Amino acid sequence: MGRRVRRRWRVGSLFPREGTVLWAGSLALASYPEKTNFPNPLWPVISSSPGGGTGFIGTALTQLLKAKGHEVTLVSRKPGPDRITWDELSASGLPPCDAAVNLAGVNILNPLRRWNEAFQKEVLSSRLETTHMLATAITKAPQPPKAWVLVTGVAYYQPSLTAEYDEDSSGGDFDFFSNLVTKWEAAARLPGDSTRQVVVRSGVVLGRGGGAISHMLLPFRLGLGGPIGSGHQFFPWIHIGDLAGILAHALEASHVQGVLNGVAPASTTTNADFAQALGAALGRPAFIPLPSTVVQAIFGRERAIMLLEGQKVVPRRTLAAGYQYAFPVLGAALKEVVA
């Protein structure tokens, strides 16, 4: 290896609303050989919790970047050590950085929120307004970042029991959620090609301390878990470590651009398969289904579709881009999560 050069990276997180993951700015130091394909200074994204801290995905991404030798500074509502505030960022514009990552939006499946017009507007604004704000800041930056990564969702693809979707498949125009993804990705689009643009459409994120698993563990530990609805719907999932890994790969690999599906390669997994695997990981039975009528009563008919229907999504471009999954198999992923 040749002489190592210390390079500055930027990473962070920002969001003015409750329960969202958004864009961040931070400082980090990294060492790479002089001859490298990695970007220089970087700005990935972290999430913002109601208290202004990092969220589930943002925490995992921060930990991964730190493990790679990067120092992380959050852009948050509140000032503090290793933080930049929203107001500072708004007043000063986008600091010099090599990449930006956006993990945006309030939790759509929050069972404590009614699916009414007010919450729908919040779901939209928490994604579209902030994404547009960061994209505008990138466009106006004297030295725009080399990479810009956005995380959306597989709700772009229409639920089906037979269709298979890769990154080139059509979608984004059949219901509230698919249209949301279309508008979300459009808000992030930059003019020209001076900044490399990547969109990661994430599946259900599985990991310790957050995500979908956090709401499921108690009933499953009590032996009261089971499939949702019929259980026949596909269940596109990804381990939190792999989602963070895909984001880091998208930031570091200069050849990666366009849409990547952020799902595990086990694309045939159904909701019933997931329930059985989670029960097995916990050593508990998992045969008590959650009826569709109950799901609809809790979440509303439109929102319940996200749980009662699913898509078979394959990460063709993600694999072709050279990402190597740490958790390609559901059983091993769940055992790590519940260990």
N, C-alpha and C positions, 0 to 999 in steps of 0.2 A: 504494500500500500504506500502511496505517496504521502507527501507532507499534508497534514490535516489542517483545515482552515475553519476557524470559528465563524459561524454565520448566525445572523439574528433572525428569529422567527416571530411571527405574531399569531396569537390565538385569543379568542375571547367569547363573551356571551352577553346578550342584551335583550331585554324585553320589558315594556312598561306595563304589561298586564299580568293577571294572575295565571299561574300554572302553565307557563309556556316555555318552549325552548326556542331561543332565538340567536341572534348574531352577536358575535363577541369579538373583542380585540385584545390581544395580549402580546407580551414580549416573551421570547424564549431564545436560548442559546443552544446551538447544535454543532456537532463536529462531523464533517464529512470529508472524504478524500477530495482533492481538487477536481479530479475528473469524475463527475457524477451527473446523473440525469435528474437528481432531486431538485426541486425548486429552491430558491434562496430563502429570504425571510418569508415567513408564512403566517396566515391568519385563518385558522379553522374556527369552528363554532362550538359554543358551549350553551347549555340551557340555563334558563333563569327560573327559579322557583318563586313562590309568593314572597319569600324573604329576601330575594335577590341573589340567591346562591346558585350553584350548578344543579342541574336536573339529572335524570336517569341516564340518558344517552350522553349528555354533556360530560357527566362525571367519568363515564367509561372512556370517552375520547380524550379527556384531559389526562387520565391515568396512563393511557397508551402513549400519548405524546411525551409525557414526562419520562416514561420508561425508555423512550427513544432518545432522551437527553434534552428535551425541550422544556423551558420554563413557561408556565401558563399564567396569564393575567386576564381576569374576567372584565368584560364591560357589563356593568350592572346598574340597577337603579340606585344602589347605595354605595358610597365610597368605602374604601377599606384597603388593606394590604393587597397588593397584586391585583388591583381593580382599576378600571376606568369607568367613570359614570356616563350615563346616557347624555346628560347635559354637556359634558366635556367633549364627547364624540360629536354631538350635534353642532356644537360651536366651532370645533376645530376641523371638522371633516374627517375623511378617512386617512388615518396615519399611513405612512409608507409601509407596505406589507407585500408579501408575495402571493398570498392566497386568502380567500374568504370562504367560510362555510356557514350555511344557514340551516338551523334545525328549528323550525318555527311552528307555533300553534298551540292553542289551548287543547286540552284533552277532550276529544269529541265524545268518547264513551264514558264520560264522568256520570255515574248513575245518580249522583246528587243534583244534577242539572236537568231541568225539563227541556225537552226538545221543542222549544218555541221560537218565535221570530227573533226575540232578543238574543237568545243563545246562538242561533244560526248566524246572526250578524257578527257576534263576537268570534265565532269560529272563522268566518271569512276575514274579518279585519285583522285578527291575530296572525294571519298568514300573509294576506295580500299586501296590507299597508306596510308592514315591516320589511317584507321581501323587496317591495318596490323601493323603499327608502334606502336599503343597502345597495341595491342594484344602481340606483341613482348616484349614490356616493362613490361607487366604483367607477361609474362612467365619468364623473366629474374630477376624479383624482388626477393630479398632475402625473403621477406614475402609477397607473392602475395595476392591481395584482395580476400575477400570471395565471392564477386559477381561481375559479368561483364554483363552489359545490353547494347544491341545494338538496335537501332531503324531503321528499314528498311521500306518496304511498301507492300501494298496488290497487287502491280503489279506482285508479284510472281504468283498469280492465273490468269488463262486464262479468259479473258472476255467471258461472256456467258449470254444469256437471260433466261436460264433454270437451269444451274448448281448451287449448293450451296456448299460453301467451308468453312471448319473449319480448325483448326490448323494442322490436320493430312492429309489434302488433298494434292495431288501431284501438281506439277507445277514447275516453274522456268526454263523452257527449250524451250520456244516457240517464243520469240522475244527479242529485245534488252533489254527491261526493266526487263523482267522476268529473263533473264540471268544475268543482273546486280545484282539483288537481290541475286541470287544464289552465285555469286562470292563474293558479299559483306558479306554475312553471313559466307561463307567459310573463308574469310580473318580474321574474328573475332574468329574463332574456336580455342580453347586452348587444348593442350594435357593434358591428365589426368583429374581428377575430384576434384582437390584441390580448384578450383574456380567455384562457381555456375554460370552457363551461361544462360542468358535469351535473347530472341529475341522478340521484339515487332514490328509486321507488322502493320503499321499505315494506316488508311484511310485518307480521306480529312479532314484536321484539321480546325475547325470553331472556331473563337474567335475574340475578339476586337483587333484592332490595327495590324492585320497581317493575314497571311494565305490566304486561298481562298477568304474569304469574302471581303478582302480589295480591290480586283479588281472588285467585283460585285456590291458593294453598290451604286455607282453613277448611273449607268443605271437603277438599280431597284428603286432607290429613284425617278428617273425621270419618272417612269412608262414604261421604255423601256426594262425591263428584261423579261426573259422567258427561256424555256428549251434550252439546247444545242443539236443541231441535232434533232433526233427523240424524245428525252426525255424518251424513253423506257428503256435506259440503267440503270442498277443498280448504286446507288450512295452510296458507303460505306463511312460513315462520322464519325467524333468523335469531341466532344467539347474539346477545349484546356484544360479545367480544368480536364476532365476525362483522357486525354492522360498523363498529368502531374501526375494525381492520380495513373494511372496504373504503371508509372515509379517508383513512390515512393513506391507503394505496392510491386513491384518486388524487390526493394532494401531492404525493411524492412522485408518482409515475407520469412523466410528461406526455406519454402517448395516450393516456386515458382521457376520453372526452365523450360527450353525448350522454345517453341514458344508460344506466346500469340498474338491473333489478337487484334490490337488496334483500334477497331471500336465500334460504338454504337450497342446495341442489336436490334435496328430497322432495320433489315437486308433487308427488302423488299422495302426500300426507293428507288425510281427511280429519275432520274434527273428532270423529270417533277414534281414529288412530292416536291422535294427540291425547285424548282423555285416557285411553288405555295405557299409553306410555307414561303419562304423569302418575297414574295410579301405581304402575309397576315401579317407577322410581321411588315412590313413597312407601311401597309395600302395602298398599291399600286397594280394596276393590274400587272400581270406577264404572259402575253400570247404571247409576240412577240419572236418567236424562233430565235436562232442564227444558221444560216444554216451551214451544214457540210462543204460546199465549203469554207466558210469564215474561219472557224476554221482551215481547212487544209492549207489555204493560209497563215495564221498567223504563225502556229506552224510547218508546214510540215506534210506530210501524216503519217509518222511513229509516231511522237510525238502526233499528234491529236488523235490517238487511245486512249490515256489516258483520253480524254474528251468525245469522241464520243462513247466509249464502257465502260462497267463496269462489276463488279463482285458482286454477292450476297455472302457476307462474314459474318459469324457468330462468335462471340467471345466465343465459347464453353469453352475453357480452361481458359479464362480470368474470366468468371463467376465462374467456378469450383474452381479457385484459391482463391475465396473469395472477389474479388473486387466488390464494390457496386457503381454503376454509379450515379453520381449527375445529369446527363442530358441524360437519356435513350430515351427521346422523342424529335423528331426534332423540333416541334413547340416551346416547352419551351426553347430548346437550342438556337434557333434563336432569340427569344424574349430577352433573356439575352444578346446576342451578339449585337443587334442593339439598346438596351435600352439607 
